[in-house]
């Protein structure tokens, strides 16, 4: 199980380093809960179904990411790679721009 925890935690660490600025309005508790849930699901799938199903789960989790970034965000007028225009991205997330009242 340590391997699955390491893989999921590494994905989250790299994701937070490279893409954390897209989550600046998300409460810290939600970000921690997301990590805990993904680790729990990954370890659960691996222990009950095997490591091959763990890798299949990781691959399947790419599908929503691709749909959101390649189709949904652009359909809402936001670049799926850069999150620009920032005002539109913040509006979709329900956040206020810094300095906005």
N, C-alpha and C positions, 0 to 999 in steps of 0.2 A: 504493500500500500504506500510505502514511502515514495516510490517512484512516481505514482500518480499525483500525490500531493506536490512533489517537486515540479512536475510538468505543469500542473495547473497554476501553481504559485509563480513559476517563472513566466508563464504567459501573462499573468496579471501584472507582475513587476515590470516587464518590458512594455506592456500596454500602458501602464501608468506613467512610465518615464516618457514614452513617445507621444501618447495621446491624452495624458491627464488634463491638459489645458481645455479639452472639450468637455470635461466633467467638473469644471471649477464651481458650478452652481449646485452640484449634487451634494447633499449632506454627507458628512463623513460616515455616519452610521450606516447609510445605505450602501456606500462603497464597500465597507467592511462586511456587511451582510451578504452582498453579492459574492465576495470572495469565499466566505464560509459556505454558502449554498453551492457554489460551483465545485468546491473541494469535496463537500459531502456527497453530491450527486456523482462526481467522478469516481470517488472511492467506492461508493455503493454499487455503481454499475460494474466496476472492475471486480469487486469481491463477489457479487452475485452472478455476473454473466461472463466475466473473464476480461483479460487485458485487450483482446481484439475488439470487444464491444466498447471499451473505453476509448480506443482510437477512433472507432466508428462514430461515437458520440462527439468527440472533438471535431471530426470532419463534418458531421451534421450541423454543429453549431456555427459553421461558416456560412451556411445557407441563409439564415436570417440577416447576418452581417452583410452579405453580398446584396440581398434584396433591399435592405435599408439604404446602403451606401450607393448602390448602382441604379436603383429605381426610385425609391420613395423620397429620399432627400432631393434629388434633382427634380422630381415632379412637384416639389414644394418650393422650388426656386433656390435651393441651397446646394452648393458644390459638395458632393459626397466625400471628397478627399480633404478639402481644406476647411469646410464649415463656413464658407463665405457666401453671401454677406453675413457678417457676424450678427447684425441686428435681426435678420430673418431667422437665423439659427437659434438665437436666444428666445425669440418669439415662439418658435416651435417647441422649445423645451419649457416654456412658461417662466422664463427667467427675465430679469431686468438687466439692461446693460449697466456696467459700472458707472456711477455718477448720475444715473437716471432716477427720477423720483416716482 
